[in-house]
């Protein structure tokens, strides 16, 4: 095998690896885009439900949001519906101001 044949074979291997890498990146990009779409639909559902419960908005918005989510669920992987707990209150630090009432049991 001549030098040119070896170089051609190496170039083909590099091209094949580059195509594999491109396919992996495209798959990851598609997954991220699908997750963003799902997140947006879940946000819309939450907003519609909140508006219904707090502002007296129509239940039709909730039904439309559910229908959109059902359609999305039929297209791909399952939708993650786990609830994230609210963030915890920040802990007191050493530099915080003392409590407003500074008394002792003897003062009672």
C-alpha positions as CSV (number, residue, x, y, z in Angstrom):
1,X,0.0,0.0,0.0
2,X,1.5,3.3,-1.0
3,X,1.7,6.5,1.0
4,X,-1.2,8.0,-0.7
5,X,-3.4,5.0,0.0
6,X,-2.6,5.2,3.7
7,X,-3.3,8.9,3.8
8,X,-6.6,8.4,2.0
9,X,-7.6,5.7,4.5
10,X,-6.8,7.9,7.4
11,X,-8.7,10.8,5.9
12,X,-11.8,8.5,5.5
13,X,-11.5,7.4,9.2
14,X,-11.3,11.0,10.3
15,X,-14.3,11.9,8.2
16,X,-16.3,9.0,9.6
17,X,-15.5,10.1,13.2
18,X,-16.4,13.7,12.4
19,X,-19.8,12.5,11.1
20,X,-20.4,10.4,14.2
21,X,-19.5,13.4,16.4
22,X,-21.8,15.7,14.4
23,X,-24.7,13.1,14.8
24,X,-24.1,13.0,18.5
25,X,-24.2,16.8,18.8
26,X,-27.3,17.0,16.7
27,X,-29.0,14.3,18.9
28,X,-28.1,16.3,22.0
29,X,-29.3,19.5,20.5
30,X,-32.6,17.9,19.6
31,X,-33.1,16.5,23.1
32,X,-32.4,20.0,24.6
33,X,-34.9,21.6,22.2
34,X,-37.5,19.0,23.1
35,X,-37.0,19.6,26.8
36,X,-37.3,23.3,26.3
37,X,-40.6,22.8,24.5
38,X,-41.9,20.6,27.2
39,X,-40.8,23.0,29.9
40,X,-42.7,25.8,28.1
41,X,-45.8,23.7,27.9
42,X,-45.6,22.8,31.6
43,X,-45.1,26.5,32.4
44,X,-48.2,27.4,30.3
45,X,-50.2,24.8,32.2
46,X,-49.1,26.1,35.5
47,X,-49.9,29.7,34.5
48,X,-53.4,28.6,33.2
49,X,-54.2,26.7,36.4
50,X,-53.0,29.6,38.5
51,X,-55.1,32.1,36.5
52,X,-58.1,29.8,36.8
53,X,-57.7,29.4,40.6
54,X,-56.8,32.9,41.5
55,X,-58.2,35.2,38.9
56,X,-61.3,33.2,37.9
57,X,-60.0,32.6,34.3
58,X,-61.7,30.0,32.1
59,X,-61.0,26.3,32.5
60,X,-60.6,26.2,28.7
61,X,-57.0,27.5,29.0
62,X,-56.2,24.6,31.3
63,X,-57.7,22.1,28.9
64,X,-55.8,23.6,25.9
65,X,-52.5,23.4,27.9
66,X,-53.3,19.8,28.8
67,X,-54.1,18.9,25.2
68,X,-50.8,20.4,24.1
69,X,-48.9,18.4,26.7
70,X,-50.7,15.2,25.8
71,X,-49.7,15.8,22.1
72,X,-46.1,16.4,23.2
73,X,-46.1,13.3,25.4
74,X,-47.2,11.2,22.4
75,X,-44.1,12.4,20.4
76,X,-41.3,11.3,22.5
77,X,-39.9,10.3,25.9
78,X,-41.9,10.6,29.0
79,X,-42.4,14.0,30.6
80,X,-40.7,14.6,33.9
81,X,-43.5,15.8,36.2
82,X,-41.5,15.7,39.5
83,X,-42.1,18.7,41.7
84,X,-39.1,20.7,42.8
85,X,-39.3,21.9,46.4
86,X,-39.1,25.6,47.0
87,X,-35.7,27.0,47.9
88,X,-34.9,27.0,51.6
89,X,-34.7,30.2,53.5
90,X,-31.2,31.5,53.8
91,X,-29.5,30.5,57.1
92,X,-28.5,33.3,59.5
93,X,-24.9,34.3,59.3
94,X,-22.6,35.8,61.8
95,X,-22.9,39.3,60.4
96,X,-26.7,39.4,60.8
97,X,-28.2,41.9,63.2
98,X,-29.2,40.7,66.7
99,X,-32.9,40.0,67.5
100,X,-35.0,43.0,68.2
101,X,-35.9,42.0,71.8
102,X,-32.8,41.3,73.9
103,X,-34.0,40.1,77.4
104,X,-33.2,37.5,80.0
105,X,-35.5,35.2,82.0
106,X,-34.6,37.2,85.1
107,X,-36.3,40.3,83.5
108,X,-39.7,38.6,83.6
